Amino acid sequence: MVIVGIAAQFRTHPVATTLELGSVLVCCLLFAGTFVLLSSGLPTGRGDAWLVLIGAGVAFVLVWTVLVPLYERML
């Protein structure tokens, strides 16, 4: 029944529901990515995988601190 509730929420508030579900997915991926990278040891050289993980985290924070407030202000 959770899927039915999510579908109903999506019909009434599509942007907010997409942002919330996307945020949960991104948080889970960042969490899992951090542990995968920690299990592989400290970065050597440029540490490209760590930079990608940090960049994804920065993009996530910017969405919620810049884009979402701008969107709400435009409504």
N, C-alpha and C positions, 0 to 999 in steps of 0.2 A: 504493500500500500504506500510505501514511501515514494516509489516512482510516480504513482498517481498524484501525490501531493506536490512533487517537484514539477510535474507536467502542468498542474493547475497553477502553480506559482509562476511558471514560465509564461503561461498565457496571459496572466494579469500584469506581470512586471518582467518583460523579457530581458531588458538591459541589466537590471539589478540581479536577476537570477543567474545570468551568464557570468557576471562579475564574481558573484559569490562562489559558484561552482568552479569557475576558472581559478579562483584564489585557493580553494581547497586543493585542487589538482597541482598547482604550482608549489604550494607549501609541501605537499607530499613528495613531489619530485626533488625539491631542494633538500628536504630531510634525507631522502634515500641517497641522493647524489653526494651529500656530505659524508655519509657513512661509507659509501663505496670508495670515495677518494681517501678518507682517513684510513681505511683498511689497506689501501695500496701504499701507504707510507707518505713521508714528506715529499713535496714536489722537488724534482731536480731539473735543472735547466730553467726554461721559461715557465713551466707549469701551466700549459695551455688549458688543461681540464679545470684546474682551479680558477683560472681567469674566466672561463665560460660560466662556471657556477656562480662566481661573484657577480659577473655581469647580469646573469639572470635574476639574482637577488636584488641588484640595483634597479633593474627594469621593473620588477615587481613593486618595490617601494615607490618608485616614481609614479607608477600608475595610480596607486592609492593616495599619494600625497599631492599630486599635481593634476592628473587627468580627471579623476573622479570629482574632486571639488569644482573644477572648471565646468564639468558636465552638469553638476547639480546647480551651479550658479546660472548656467544658461537656461535651465528649465524655469 
